[in-house]
Amino acid sequence: MMHALYICCENPTELLGVVAREIQKQGVSLQGMTMTVGPEVSELNVTVQGEESAVNQLTFALQELAGIVCVEDLSAEEQEWFVTAQICEVYS
């Protein structure tokens, strides 16, 4: 099953190593990754494929290791809101 993870942060390049390591460790496959860099907050979008339990372990591991909070599988309308709202106080 495909899962889209949205990570809002100040500098997505700092998270690349942690995210890549955990993707490999949890046994899910990376399908795509994009970065949007803004003046105040940026976004790292990661699309992975794997079992629901493995993706749950991935999001849990990211939270534990780097304090990353992931938002999963947003609709097109929610994605637009997520990008424009720039909730930097909620996501790290």
C-alpha positions in Angstrom: 0.0 0.0 0.0 1.2 3.5 -0.9 1.5 6.1 1.9 2.4 9.8 1.6 4.1 11.4 4.6 4.2 15.2 4.9 6.9 16.6 7.2 6.9 20.3 7.9 10.3 21.6 9.1 12.8 24.5 8.9 15.4 22.6 7.0 14.4 19.4 5.2 18.0 18.6 4.1 18.9 18.0 7.8 16.3 15.2 7.9 17.2 13.3 4.8 19.7 11.0 6.5 17.4 10.1 9.3 14.4 9.6 7.0 16.4 7.4 4.5 17.9 5.3 7.3 14.5 4.6 8.9 12.9 3.8 5.6 15.5 1.2 4.9 15.4 -0.1 8.5 11.6 -0.5 8.5 11.6 -2.4 5.2 9.4 0.0 3.2 10.4 1.1 -0.2 10.8 4.8 -1.1 8.6 5.7 -4.1 9.3 9.4 -4.2 10.6 12.4 -2.3 10.1 16.1 -2.9 11.2 19.2 -0.9 9.6 22.6 -0.8 11.8 25.3 0.7 10.1 28.4 2.0 11.3 31.5 3.7 9.9 30.5 7.2 9.1 26.8 6.9 9.7 24.1 4.5 8.2 20.7 3.7 9.6 17.3 3.0 7.1 15.0 1.2 8.0 11.3 1.2 6.0 8.6 -0.6 6.6 5.0 0.6 5.1 1.7 -0.2 4.8 -1.1 2.3 2.6 -2.8 4.9 0.5 -0.6 7.2 2.4 -1.9 10.3 5.8 -1.1 8.7 4.7 2.5 7.8 3.3 2.9 11.4 6.7 1.8 12.7 8.4 4.2 10.4 6.4 7.2 11.6 6.9 6.1 15.2 10.6 5.8 14.7 10.8 9.2 13.1 9.0 10.7 16.0 11.2 9.0 18.5 14.5 9.7 16.8 14.1 13.2 15.4 10.9 14.6 16.9 9.3 14.5 13.4 5.5 14.5 13.2 4.2 13.0 10.0 0.8 13.8 8.5 -0.3 10.9 6.2 -2.4 10.5 3.1 -4.0 13.9 2.8 -6.6 14.7 0.2 -5.7 17.3 -2.5 -7.7 19.9 -0.6 -5.9 19.0 2.7 -2.5 19.1 0.9 -3.2 22.7 -0.3 -4.2 23.7 3.2 -1.2 22.0 4.7 1.2 23.8 2.4 -0.4 27.2 2.8 -1.1 27.0 6.5 2.6 26.5 7.4 2.0 25.2 10.9 5.5 25.4 12.1 4.6 25.4 15.8 3.0 21.9 15.5 5.4 20.1 13.2 9.2 19.9 13.7 
